[in-house]
Amino acid sequence: MNDRIDDHLRVHRAALGALIYRQELLASNIANADTPHFKARDLDFKGALDSAVAGRRSGTPGLAVTSSRHLGGGADAFLASAVKYRTEFQPSVDGNTVNMDIERGAFAENALRMEAALTFINGNFKTLQLAMSQ
């Protein structure tokens, strides 16, 4: 029974994890808006979600482990590989690439996506609860 519930929620769990990681990246960009030579980063959400779902399906973390002393990669390994530097639209004199308008817009959009993901997960649990009660 637990395996079926886990399979049912796999995509939503992976999406929520990627959205949370992206929110942390965007918050870091905003916090470092005045830091000289800071390069703004963002997450390739589609790529991160695809690799996270594929990795969980196969059970491998996506990192090559060639020695028994290597640490295994978790969900962060999937997400860290999808982090890219943001394209610079208007370079600043100090080398900082953070554009606050873009960062605030991306932060708000990501917050809405997180809210939608949580709403879908909540709906799935309500449906499962209704099915078990009857």
MIBASE-522075 format. One line per 3 residues: their letters; for each residue y negated, x negated, z negated of C-alpha. Coordinates in nm, 2 decimals. Last residue first. Layout:
a> Y,X,Z ~ ...;
end
This chain:
qsm> -0.42,1.54,-0.21 ~ -0.58,1.29,-0.44 ~ -0.47,0.99,-0.24;
alq> -0.63,1.11,0.08 ~ -0.96,1.19,-0.09 ~ -0.97,0.84,-0.26;
ltk> -0.89,0.68,0.08 ~ -1.18,0.87,0.24 ~ -1.42,0.79,-0.04;
fng> -1.32,0.42,-0.02 ~ -1.38,0.42,0.36 ~ -1.72,0.59,0.31;
nif> -1.82,0.32,0.05 ~ -1.72,0.05,0.29 ~ -1.93,0.21,0.57;
tla> -2.23,0.25,0.34 ~ -2.20,-0.11,0.23 ~ -2.20,-0.23,0.59;
aem> -2.50,-0.01,0.67 ~ -2.69,-0.15,0.37 ~ -2.60,-0.50,0.48;
rla> -2.73,-0.43,0.83 ~ -3.05,-0.29,0.69 ~ -3.10,-0.61,0.48;
nea> -3.03,-0.82,0.79 ~ -3.30,-0.64,0.98 ~ -3.55,-0.69,0.70;
fag> -3.47,-1.07,0.67 ~ -3.48,-1.11,1.05 ~ -3.83,-0.95,1.06;
rei> -3.95,-1.16,0.76 ~ -3.81,-1.48,0.92 ~ -3.97,-1.40,1.27;
dmn> -4.31,-1.34,1.12 ~ -4.28,-1.64,0.88 ~ -4.22,-1.89,1.17;
vtn> -4.03,-2.18,1.01 ~ -4.01,-2.48,1.24 ~ -4.17,-2.74,1.01;
gdv> -4.27,-3.07,1.19 ~ -4.59,-3.13,0.99 ~ -4.82,-3.04,1.28;
spq> -4.65,-2.71,1.33 ~ -4.44,-2.62,1.64 ~ -4.49,-2.27,1.79;
fet> -4.17,-2.12,1.93 ~ -3.90,-2.35,1.79 ~ -3.55,-2.22,1.85;
ryk> -3.37,-2.17,1.52 ~ -3.11,-2.43,1.42 ~ -2.76,-2.30,1.42;
vas> -2.51,-2.19,1.15 ~ -2.18,-2.07,1.30 ~ -1.97,-2.36,1.16;
alf> -2.10,-2.29,0.81 ~ -1.97,-1.93,0.83 ~ -1.61,-2.01,0.90;
ada> -1.61,-2.29,0.64 ~ -1.77,-2.06,0.39 ~ -1.48,-1.82,0.42;
ggg> -1.25,-2.09,0.29 ~ -1.17,-2.44,0.40 ~ -0.89,-2.63,0.24;
lhr> -0.96,-2.96,0.08 ~ -0.80,-3.26,0.24 ~ -0.57,-3.47,0.02;
sst> -0.25,-3.36,0.20 ~ -0.39,-3.51,0.51 ~ -0.45,-3.39,0.86;
val> -0.60,-3.05,0.77 ~ -0.78,-2.92,1.08 ~ -1.03,-2.65,0.98;
gpt> -1.00,-2.29,1.11 ~ -0.90,-2.15,0.77 ~ -0.55,-2.05,0.87;
gsr> -0.40,-1.71,0.77 ~ -0.37,-1.59,1.13 ~ -0.55,-1.26,1.07;
rga> -0.79,-1.42,0.82 ~ -0.89,-1.68,1.08 ~ -0.94,-1.43,1.36;
vas> -1.16,-1.21,1.13 ~ -1.37,-1.51,1.02 ~ -1.39,-1.65,1.37;
dla> -1.51,-1.32,1.52 ~ -1.75,-1.25,1.23 ~ -1.91,-1.60,1.25;
gkf> -1.95,-1.58,1.63 ~ -2.11,-1.24,1.62 ~ -2.34,-1.34,1.34;
dld> -2.47,-1.66,1.49 ~ -2.64,-1.76,1.16 ~ -2.99,-1.89,1.13;
rak> -3.16,-2.22,1.05 ~ -3.53,-2.32,1.02 ~ -3.59,-2.70,1.04;
fhp> -3.78,-2.84,0.74 ~ -4.00,-3.14,0.86 ~ -4.27,-3.08,0.59;
tda> -4.18,-2.80,0.34 ~ -4.43,-2.51,0.36 ~ -4.19,-2.25,0.49;
nai> -3.91,-2.38,0.27 ~ -3.87,-2.06,0.06 ~ -3.88,-1.85,0.38;
nsa> -3.61,-2.06,0.55 ~ -3.39,-2.05,0.23 ~ -3.43,-1.67,0.21;
lle> -3.31,-1.66,0.58 ~ -3.01,-1.88,0.50 ~ -2.92,-1.67,0.20;
qry> -2.95,-1.35,0.40 ~ -2.72,-1.50,0.66 ~ -2.45,-1.58,0.40;
ila> -2.47,-1.22,0.27 ~ -2.44,-1.08,0.62 ~ -2.14,-1.31,0.69;
gla> -1.97,-1.19,0.38 ~ -2.05,-0.83,0.46 ~ -1.90,-0.86,0.81;
arh> -1.58,-1.03,0.68 ~ -1.54,-0.75,0.42 ~ -1.60,-0.48,0.68;
vrl> -1.36,-0.63,0.92 ~ -1.08,-0.67,0.66 ~ -1.12,-0.32,0.51;
hdd> -0.83,-0.14,0.67 ~ -0.61,-0.45,0.66 ~ -0.67,-0.48,0.29;
ird> -0.59,-0.11,0.24 ~ -0.27,-0.14,0.43 ~ -0.17,-0.45,0.24;
nm> -0.24,-0.28,-0.09 ~ 0.00,0.00,0.00;
end
